[in-house]
Amino acid sequence: MAEAPLHRISGRFWRAIAAGRANEVLVPPGPDSAGRYHRPGQPALYITPEADWATIAIGRYLLADGIARVVVPLELDGAELFDQRDPAACAALGIDPERSQVRWNDELAAGREPPSWLASDAARAAGAQGIIDVSRGIAGGWHACLFAWNVPGAPQLRVAGDPLPCDYWPARDLWPAPAGWALPSHLTSR
């Protein structure tokens, strides 16, 4: 197993979730659920250090399906994460962080394995408790995916306050997008 430096993070984080499921904010995904950094059946919890970033991260879904969502504040008590922003760490595990930026759901829909799954496989094999992901929609932003939480040997995570509504356009207006980034044209109206 390759070794790579892990970064310990703690503190306030946020998770976006459907408003009707806010009481399930710490529940792992179901056995058929897949995401950017988890295959079906793998535990994963996606969190971000800013409430607005959590809203922006799910903006495509929020604007497309109209399901009311909230961001829930969480307190993280230490997690050892693999950081894809670290070129030396990525090289040590053979990870190309640019490949993690490919739209995972488009790859899956086309019958291909999402490249981000390979990054998470390598991070898991290296003993990481999660992975730091460069934001595709926020210049300088990042998110994290925990591979385990609230079990022995894993970071502890607890709800740290009341949910806040996801309000996409005010959040988007506060945080610049990376150069060349744009919402699909059918989602750009306010």
ROKEPA-483253 format. One record per residue (C-alpha): z, y, x; chain; residue number from 1; residue in three letters. Coordinates in nm, 4 decimals, always signed. Each point is the difference from the previous one (the first is absolute). Last residue first. Layout:
<recs>
+----------+----------+----------+----+-----+-----+
:       up :    north :     east : ch :   i :  aa :
+----------+----------+----------+----+-----+-----+
:        Z :        Y :        X :  A : NUM : ala :
...
+----------+----------+----------+----+-----+-----+
</recs>
This chain:
<recs>
+----------+----------+----------+----+-----+-----+
:       up :    north :     east : ch :   i :  aa :
+----------+----------+----------+----+-----+-----+
:  -1.1678 :  +3.3527 :  -3.3128 :  A : 190 : arg :
:  -0.3391 :  -0.1485 :  +0.0761 :  A : 189 : ser :
:  -0.0479 :  -0.1905 :  +0.3262 :  A : 188 : thr :
:  +0.0278 :  -0.3585 :  -0.1215 :  A : 187 : leu :
:  -0.3632 :  -0.0767 :  -0.0936 :  A : 186 : his :
:  -0.1128 :  +0.1508 :  +0.3330 :  A : 185 : ser :
:  +0.1955 :  -0.2536 :  +0.2076 :  A : 184 : pro :
:  +0.2830 :  +0.1803 :  +0.1760 :  A : 183 : leu :
:  -0.0942 :  +0.1558 :  +0.3295 :  A : 182 : ala :
:  +0.0852 :  -0.0393 :  +0.3673 :  A : 181 : trp :
:  -0.2409 :  +0.1305 :  +0.2638 :  A : 180 : gly :
:  +0.2680 :  +0.1725 :  +0.2032 :  A : 179 : ala :
:  +0.3462 :  -0.1308 :  -0.0875 :  A : 178 : pro :
:  +0.1622 :  +0.1320 :  -0.3188 :  A : 177 : ala :
:  +0.2335 :  +0.2961 :  +0.0070 :  A : 176 : pro :
:  +0.3352 :  -0.0290 :  -0.1786 :  A : 175 : trp :
:  +0.1260 :  +0.2539 :  -0.2529 :  A : 174 : leu :
:  -0.3012 :  +0.0036 :  -0.2361 :  A : 173 : asp :
:  +0.0024 :  -0.3783 :  -0.0238 :  A : 172 : arg :
:  +0.3634 :  +0.0035 :  -0.1123 :  A : 171 : ala :
:  -0.0721 :  +0.2629 :  -0.2689 :  A : 170 : pro :
:  -0.3043 :  -0.2052 :  -0.1107 :  A : 169 : trp :
:  +0.1688 :  -0.3409 :  -0.0138 :  A : 168 : tyr :
:  +0.3124 :  +0.0506 :  -0.2054 :  A : 167 : asp :
:  +0.1973 :  -0.3223 :  +0.0316 :  A : 166 : cys :
:  +0.3158 :  +0.0476 :  -0.2056 :  A : 165 : pro :
:  +0.3364 :  -0.0193 :  +0.1781 :  A : 164 : leu :
:  +0.2256 :  -0.3052 :  -0.0092 :  A : 163 : pro :
:  +0.3776 :  +0.0453 :  +0.0216 :  A : 162 : asp :
:  +0.1930 :  -0.0504 :  +0.3181 :  A : 161 : gly :
:  +0.0553 :  -0.2157 :  +0.3080 :  A : 160 : ala :
:  -0.1291 :  -0.3447 :  -0.0995 :  A : 159 : val :
:  +0.0917 :  -0.2415 :  +0.2761 :  A : 158 : arg :
:  -0.1673 :  -0.1600 :  +0.2999 :  A : 157 : leu :
:  +0.1532 :  -0.2272 :  +0.2617 :  A : 156 : gln :
:  -0.2072 :  -0.1149 :  +0.2952 :  A : 155 : pro :
:  -0.0416 :  -0.3745 :  +0.0484 :  A : 154 : ala :
:  +0.2181 :  -0.2579 :  +0.1769 :  A : 153 : gly :
:  +0.1602 :  -0.1202 :  -0.3231 :  A : 152 : pro :
:  -0.1958 :  +0.1202 :  -0.3059 :  A : 151 : val :
:  -0.0216 :  +0.3552 :  -0.1342 :  A : 150 : asn :
:  -0.3459 :  +0.0598 :  +0.1414 :  A : 149 : trp :
:  -0.2991 :  -0.1973 :  +0.1287 :  A : 148 : ala :
:  -0.3572 :  +0.0804 :  +0.1082 :  A : 147 : phe :
:  +0.0523 :  +0.3752 :  -0.0320 :  A : 146 : leu :
:  -0.3163 :  +0.2094 :  -0.0245 :  A : 145 : cys :
:  +0.0172 :  +0.3473 :  +0.1438 :  A : 144 : ala :
:  -0.1882 :  +0.3218 :  -0.0641 :  A : 143 : his :
:  -0.1422 :  +0.2717 :  +0.2197 :  A : 142 : trp :
:  -0.1193 :  +0.3582 :  -0.0160 :  A : 141 : gly :
:  -0.1584 :  +0.2038 :  +0.2785 :  A : 140 : gly :
:  -0.2819 :  +0.1177 :  -0.2273 :  A : 139 : ala :
:  +0.0702 :  -0.1605 :  -0.3370 :  A : 138 : ile :
:  -0.2550 :  -0.2180 :  -0.1818 :  A : 137 : gly :
:  -0.0568 :  -0.3030 :  +0.2248 :  A : 136 : arg :
:  +0.3618 :  -0.0108 :  +0.1069 :  A : 135 : ser :
:  +0.0677 :  -0.1836 :  +0.3252 :  A : 134 : val :
:  +0.1925 :  -0.3198 :  -0.0719 :  A : 133 : asp :
:  +0.3344 :  -0.0971 :  +0.1467 :  A : 132 : ile :
:  +0.0654 :  -0.3746 :  -0.0223 :  A : 131 : ile :
:  +0.2958 :  -0.2092 :  -0.1080 :  A : 130 : gly :
:  +0.2877 :  -0.2169 :  +0.1169 :  A : 129 : gln :
:  -0.1832 :  -0.0571 :  +0.3275 :  A : 128 : ala :
:  +0.0522 :  -0.3345 :  +0.1742 :  A : 127 : gly :
:  -0.3267 :  -0.0148 :  +0.1938 :  A : 126 : ala :
:  -0.1419 :  -0.2527 :  -0.2494 :  A : 125 : ala :
:  +0.0651 :  +0.2483 :  -0.2833 :  A : 124 : arg :
:  -0.1837 :  +0.2751 :  +0.1907 :  A : 123 : ala :
:  -0.2953 :  -0.2310 :  +0.0720 :  A : 122 : ala :
:  -0.0262 :  -0.1101 :  -0.3647 :  A : 121 : asp :
:  +0.0313 :  +0.3653 :  -0.1095 :  A : 120 : ser :
:  -0.2923 :  +0.0987 :  +0.2209 :  A : 119 : ala :
:  -0.2052 :  -0.2973 :  -0.1207 :  A : 118 : leu :
:  +0.0734 :  +0.0957 :  -0.3608 :  A : 117 : trp :
:  -0.1323 :  +0.3497 :  +0.0737 :  A : 116 : ser :
:  -0.3407 :  -0.1546 :  +0.0718 :  A : 115 : pro :
:  -0.0314 :  -0.0962 :  -0.3699 :  A : 114 : pro :
:  -0.1326 :  -0.3568 :  -0.0263 :  A : 113 : glu :
:  -0.3413 :  +0.0033 :  -0.1628 :  A : 112 : arg :
:  -0.1025 :  -0.1082 :  -0.3500 :  A : 111 : gly :
:  -0.1609 :  +0.3342 :  -0.0912 :  A : 110 : ala :
:  +0.2950 :  +0.0846 :  -0.2290 :  A : 109 : ala :
:  +0.2358 :  -0.0692 :  +0.2915 :  A : 108 : leu :
:  -0.1890 :  +0.2391 :  +0.2253 :  A : 107 : glu :
:  -0.0043 :  +0.2711 :  -0.2687 :  A : 106 : asp :
:  +0.3739 :  -0.0529 :  -0.0532 :  A : 105 : asn :
:  +0.0750 :  +0.0460 :  +0.3708 :  A : 104 : trp :
:  -0.1739 :  +0.3363 :  +0.0290 :  A : 103 : arg :
:  -0.0560 :  +0.0096 :  +0.3785 :  A : 102 : val :
:  +0.2752 :  +0.1997 :  +0.1739 :  A : 101 : gln :
:  +0.1519 :  -0.3148 :  +0.1510 :  A : 100 : ser :
:  -0.3199 :  -0.0382 :  +0.2031 :  A :  99 : arg :
:  +0.0731 :  +0.3335 :  +0.1685 :  A :  98 : glu :
:  +0.3329 :  -0.1428 :  +0.1193 :  A :  97 : pro :
:  -0.1809 :  -0.2573 :  +0.2180 :  A :  96 : asp :
:  +0.2765 :  -0.2511 :  +0.0660 :  A :  95 : ile :
:  -0.0086 :  -0.2285 :  +0.3034 :  A :  94 : gly :
:  +0.3794 :  -0.0276 :  +0.0088 :  A :  93 : leu :
:  +0.0537 :  +0.1778 :  +0.3331 :  A :  92 : ala :
:  -0.2912 :  +0.2354 :  -0.0763 :  A :  91 : ala :
:  +0.1723 :  +0.1142 :  -0.3193 :  A :  90 : cys :
:  +0.3247 :  +0.0646 :  +0.1886 :  A :  89 : ala :
:  -0.1882 :  +0.2022 :  +0.2622 :  A :  88 : ala :
:  -0.1836 :  +0.2034 :  -0.2674 :  A :  87 : pro :
:  +0.3214 :  +0.0930 :  -0.1882 :  A :  86 : asp :
:  -0.0939 :  +0.1392 :  -0.3440 :  A :  85 : arg :
:  -0.0051 :  -0.3594 :  -0.1294 :  A :  84 : gln :
:  +0.3802 :  -0.0080 :  +0.0282 :  A :  83 : asp :
:  +0.1640 :  -0.3422 :  -0.0304 :  A :  82 : phe :
:  +0.3260 :  +0.0454 :  -0.1840 :  A :  81 : leu :
:  +0.3628 :  -0.0893 :  +0.0708 :  A :  80 : glu :
:  +0.1812 :  +0.1152 :  -0.3138 :  A :  79 : ala :
:  +0.3262 :  +0.1915 :  -0.0272 :  A :  78 : gly :
:  +0.2027 :  +0.0792 :  -0.3093 :  A :  77 : asp :
:  -0.2657 :  +0.1336 :  -0.2351 :  A :  76 : leu :
:  +0.1118 :  +0.2304 :  -0.2817 :  A :  75 : glu :
:  -0.2398 :  +0.0169 :  -0.2923 :  A :  74 : leu :
:  -0.1211 :  +0.2845 :  -0.2201 :  A :  73 : pro :
:  -0.2169 :  -0.1144 :  -0.2919 :  A :  72 : val :
:  -0.3412 :  +0.1500 :  -0.0616 :  A :  71 : val :
:  -0.1217 :  -0.0196 :  -0.3581 :  A :  70 : val :
:  -0.3156 :  -0.1195 :  -0.1687 :  A :  69 : arg :
:  -0.1659 :  +0.0576 :  -0.3350 :  A :  68 : ala :
:  -0.3048 :  -0.2231 :  -0.0380 :  A :  67 : ile :
:  -0.3147 :  +0.2164 :  -0.0217 :  A :  66 : gly :
:  -0.2219 :  -0.2767 :  +0.1396 :  A :  65 : asp :
:  -0.2297 :  +0.1871 :  +0.2374 :  A :  64 : ala :
:  +0.2135 :  +0.3008 :  +0.0948 :  A :  63 : leu :
:  +0.3111 :  -0.2028 :  +0.0806 :  A :  62 : leu :
:  -0.1980 :  -0.2761 :  +0.1701 :  A :  61 : tyr :
:  -0.1847 :  +0.2366 :  +0.2326 :  A :  60 : arg :
:  +0.3159 :  +0.2045 :  +0.0526 :  A :  59 : gly :
:  +0.2137 :  -0.2923 :  +0.1181 :  A :  58 : ile :
:  +0.0434 :  +0.1330 :  +0.3534 :  A :  57 : ala :
:  +0.0094 :  +0.3599 :  -0.1267 :  A :  56 : ile :
:  +0.3104 :  -0.0711 :  -0.2094 :  A :  55 : thr :
:  +0.1764 :  -0.1802 :  +0.2855 :  A :  54 : ala :
:  -0.0929 :  +0.2871 :  +0.2317 :  A :  53 : trp :
:  +0.1507 :  +0.2497 :  -0.2452 :  A :  52 : asp :
:  +0.3327 :  -0.1865 :  +0.0055 :  A :  51 : ala :
:  +0.0031 :  +0.0063 :  +0.3817 :  A :  50 : glu :
:  +0.1096 :  -0.2757 :  +0.2428 :  A :  49 : pro :
:  -0.2193 :  -0.2748 :  -0.1498 :  A :  48 : thr :
:  +0.0646 :  -0.3450 :  -0.1434 :  A :  47 : ile :
:  -0.2044 :  -0.3137 :  -0.0729 :  A :  46 : tyr :
:  +0.2008 :  -0.3172 :  -0.0666 :  A :  45 : leu :
:  -0.1484 :  -0.3337 :  +0.0940 :  A :  44 : ala :
:  +0.0882 :  -0.3653 :  -0.0571 :  A :  43 : pro :
:  -0.2898 :  -0.2402 :  +0.0545 :  A :  42 : gln :
:  -0.1264 :  -0.2005 :  -0.2984 :  A :  41 : gly :
:  -0.3527 :  +0.1348 :  +0.0022 :  A :  40 : pro :
:  -0.0689 :  +0.1544 :  +0.3422 :  A :  39 : arg :
:  +0.1872 :  +0.3099 :  +0.1030 :  A :  38 : his :
:  -0.0835 :  +0.3061 :  +0.2047 :  A :  37 : tyr :
:  -0.2620 :  +0.1800 :  -0.2092 :  A :  36 : arg :
:  +0.1077 :  -0.1711 :  -0.3176 :  A :  35 : gly :
:  -0.0018 :  -0.3347 :  -0.1807 :  A :  34 : ala :
:  +0.1801 :  -0.1059 :  -0.3170 :  A :  33 : ser :
:  -0.0403 :  -0.3566 :  -0.1239 :  A :  32 : asp :
:  +0.3550 :  -0.1113 :  +0.0836 :  A :  31 : pro :
:  +0.1582 :  +0.3130 :  -0.1489 :  A :  30 : gly :
:  +0.0895 :  +0.3025 :  +0.2116 :  A :  29 : pro :
:  +0.3554 :  +0.0395 :  +0.1286 :  A :  28 : pro :
:  +0.2603 :  +0.1728 :  -0.2210 :  A :  27 : val :
:  +0.1585 :  +0.3104 :  +0.1570 :  A :  26 : leu :
:  -0.1523 :  +0.2518 :  -0.2462 :  A :  25 : val :
:  +0.0654 :  -0.2241 :  -0.3016 :  A :  24 : glu :
:  +0.2024 :  +0.2612 :  -0.1961 :  A :  23 : asn :
:  -0.2954 :  +0.2371 :  +0.0366 :  A :  22 : ala :
:  -0.2236 :  -0.2507 :  -0.1806 :  A :  21 : arg :
:  -0.0898 :  +0.2093 :  -0.3044 :  A :  20 : gly :
:  -0.0719 :  +0.2967 :  +0.2256 :  A :  19 : ala :
:  -0.2568 :  -0.1993 :  +0.1982 :  A :  18 : ala :
:  +0.1060 :  +0.0076 :  +0.3663 :  A :  17 : ile :
:  -0.0130 :  +0.2366 :  +0.2952 :  A :  16 : ala :
:  +0.2494 :  -0.0699 :  +0.2771 :  A :  15 : arg :
:  +0.1862 :  +0.2610 :  +0.2008 :  A :  14 : trp :
:  +0.1886 :  -0.0002 :  +0.3275 :  A :  13 : phe :
:  +0.3257 :  +0.1513 :  +0.1209 :  A :  12 : arg :
:  +0.1453 :  -0.1283 :  +0.3253 :  A :  11 : gly :
:  -0.0545 :  -0.2674 :  +0.2595 :  A :  10 : ser :
:  -0.2736 :  -0.0918 :  +0.2472 :  A :   9 : ile :
:  +0.0095 :  -0.2231 :  +0.3061 :  A :   8 : arg :
:  -0.3280 :  -0.0178 :  +0.1874 :  A :   7 : his :
:  -0.1235 :  -0.3311 :  +0.1380 :  A :   6 : leu :
:  -0.1510 :  -0.0478 :  +0.3439 :  A :   5 : pro :
:  -0.2510 :  -0.2823 :  +0.0136 :  A :   4 : ala :
:  +0.0346 :  -0.3640 :  +0.0890 :  A :   3 : glu :
:  -0.2708 :  -0.2628 :  -0.0388 :  A :   2 : ala :
:  +0.0995 :  -0.3414 :  -0.1391 :  A :   1 : met :
+----------+----------+----------+----+-----+-----+
</recs>
